[in-house]
Amino acid sequence: MANQGSDLEPSYKPPRGKPLGSNPTWKFWARILIPIVKSVSKAEWRGAENIPATGPMIAISNHISYFDPLVFAHFLYGNGRAVRFLGKASLFRVPLVGWVLRHAEQVPVEREVKGAATVALPHAVALLKSGHCLGVYPEGTLTRDADHWPMVAKTGLARLAVTTRVPVIPCAQWGAVDVIAPYSKKPKLWPRTKIQVTAGKPLDFSKWYGKEDDHDAMVEATAYAMDAITTLLEEIRGAKRPENIFDPRKSDLPRVGNYKKRKDK
């Protein structure tokens, strides 16, 4: 799974500490980053009772802003779980940032290569076998929907859920987009923005067990997961989703990356 001897070789050690999965690096940066997050946002959390206190789990969420990972990690950390993400390998090569990510036991994955999903799956399975909380954005990138509703997602999450059969907790969040706009790196510092996060009940993928190699079944299972996220988001926003879900495969926009930057060129 990892290149032997690579400085990017991931760790799959079983989770310890409190919150579960934390270590000295996690706790050090939590003491720094959580106050920063709180200084620009006001958290409103619901559904914490749906987050398993122990054991492997997958937490899935909508993706609207570069601020999302801090919001999602804060929510899970505050409710007992130090999350693991599969991050872009290039980030792990950035001085200091890469050191922090490695020591926080995040996992580097080459996302811009052919067959990236196949490469990522064994890393995710290994983390779950060790008992970790894995955070996943099923869309794989910031939504391209003009009003920030979830778009049609990739099937990687469905394959992972059906293969591992661990609890999958749907989450939805709203507000991060008002702190940092999509693809922007400039935060709105004041006034503080209300950020709502809701966790729903575990999803039931049993209908698709044994069908991980059936593409149509995985598309159906993916739609089921995204519907759960979108339903939670409707409750948070007090609005209805668009009739037609944005499908990046049917648009001329690139599947990943900052499409706005590319359009400007």
N, C-alpha and C positions, 0 to 999 in steps of 0.2 A: 504494500500500500504506500509506504513512504520510501524514498530513496535512502538506502542505508548509508549512514555517515553524513547525510545532508543536515545543514544547520536548520532546515525547515522540518525536520522529522517530528511528527506530532506525538503527543503523549495520550495514552488511553488509561491512565491510572484511575482506579475506582474513586468516586467522589468522597471527600471527607470534609470536615469543618462545619461551621455553622455561620451563615447559610450553607446547606449541603452543596459541596462542589467548590467551596471557596478555599483559598490558600493565602499565604502572606501577600503575594502580589495583588490578588483580588481585593483583599481587605485594605491595603494601602491605597490603591486607586479608587476604591469605593469611597474612602474618607475624603478624597479630593474631588471626584467627579459628581457624587450625589449632591453636595452643597451647590455646585455649579448648576446642575440640572434644576435644583429647587429655586435657585436665584432668578431663573428666567421662566419657570413654569410652576403651576399649581396642580398637583396630582389628584385625580379622582378615580379611585380603583373600585372595581366590582368583580365578584365571582372568584375571589381568592380561595374560597372553599373547594373549588374545582381543581386546584393545583395539587397533585400528589406530593406528600411530604417526603417520600423516599421512592426509590426505584426508578427505572428508566422511563422517560416521557419525552414526547415531542410537543413543543409549543409552537403554534403557527399563527401568523398575523399578516395583516395587510401592510403594504410598504409604500409610503408617500413622501418621505423626506430622509435626508442624511442624518437627521436627529433621531430617527426611529430606533436604531440599535441601543442608544443610551436610554430611551424611554422604555423599551422592551426589557432590557437587562435590569433597569432599576425596578420595574414592576415585579419581575421574577425574583430578584435578589431580596426585595422587601417582603416577599411572601415565601421565603425559605429556600430558593433554588438559585445557585450561581450557574448561569446558562453557558453553554458552549455553542459557538457558531462555526460554520465552515466559511472561512474568509478568503478573499482573493490573495493568492500567494504573493503578489507584488507588494501588498501592504506589509508583509512580514520581512521584506527586504529594506523597508524604510528605517533609517536609524531611529532609535528610541521606541518608535511605534512598534516595530517588529519585535524588539526585546520585550516590551510589555505584553504584546499578544502571545508570544511564545510562553512567557512565564505565567500568564493567566490561563495557559493550556487551551488556547483556541487552536483551531486546526486549519492549516493552509491548504488550499486547493487551487489548482490551475484551472480557472474558470473560462478562459478565452481560448481553449484548445478544443479540437474535435473530440467528441465523446466525453465532454467534461462531466456530464451527469453520471456516466458509468464509472468514471474515476472517483467521483465524490462519494458514491454509495457505500463502498467498503469502509471509508472513514466514519460515516454516519452510523453504520451498523456496529463498528467497533466501540464507538462512544456509548451507544445504547446498551451494548452487552456489558459494559463496565458499570452501568447504572446511572448515567448522566442525564441531565435535562438538556435536550438539544433544541435550539431555536432555529426555526425555518421560515423564510419568506417564500411561499410557494410560487409567487409570480417571478421570482428570480432577479427582479430589478424594480425600480420605482414604477408605479403604475403610469401608463400612458393616457389613461382616461382624463379628459379635460376637466372633470369635476372631482377628480381624485377618488373615484370609486374603484374597487378591485376589478382587475381585468382577468381575462382567461389566463390561467396559470399553466405552468409546466407540469408534467406528470411525475417528476421525481419524488415529490412528497407522497403521492399515492403508492408508488412502488415501495418506498421505504416503510410506510405504514402497514402495507399488506405483507411485506417480507418479515418485519420484526414483530408485528402484532402487539406493540406497546401502546399505552394510552396516548392519544392525540388530543391535545387541548386547543380548541379554536379560540383565538383572541382577536379583538379589534381595538384599534386606538384612533383617536381623533384629536387634533390640536398641534401635533408636531409640525404640520405643514405651515402653521402660523408662526412658528419659532424660526424655522429654516425652510424657505420655499424650495420646491423641487429643483434639484441640481444647483442650488445656491449654497454658498459656504458662509454667508453673512447672517448671523442670528439677529432676531429682534429681541433686544434685551429688556425693554420696558414698554408698557406695563407687562407684568407676568401673565403668561398665557395658560388658560386651563387646558390640561391634557387629560383626557378620559381614556381609561383602559378597562376593558371588560373581558373576563375569561369565561367561556361557556363550558358546558358539560362535555365529557369525553365523547369523541365521535365513534361510531360503530362501523368499522370497515369489513365486518365478517362476511358480508355479501360478496366481497371480491377476493376473499382468501383463496390462494392457489391460482389466481389469475394475473399475477404480476407480469407475465409475458404477453398478455392479451392487451394490445394497444387500446382498443375501444373500451375495454373494461376500466383501464387506468384513466382514460379521459373522463369516463363517467364518475369514477371515484374522486378525481380531482375536482370536478364540478360540484360534487357533494360537499367536499371540504370548503371550497370557496363560497358556496351558498351559506354555510354555517357562519363563516367570517362576515359575510356581507349582511346577513340577518342581524348579527350583533351590532354592526356598524350602523344599520338603519335605526336601531334603538338609540344609539348614542347621538346620531345626527338629527333624529326626529324627522327623517326624510326617506323617501323611497328611492331605491336603486334605479338606474336607467333601464328602460325596457330592453335595449340591446346592449349586452355586455361587450365592452371593447375587446377585440381579439387582435393582438399584435401580429399574428401570423397572416392576417388578412389586410394588413396595412403596409405602407412602404417604409415604416419606421424600423430602425435596427432593433433586434430582439433584446440586446443588453447595452449598457453604457449610456452616456449622456447624449441623447439624440438631439437635444437643443443645440449643443456645441457643434455637432456634425452638420446641422442644418444651416448654421451661421457661416460655415466655411464656403 
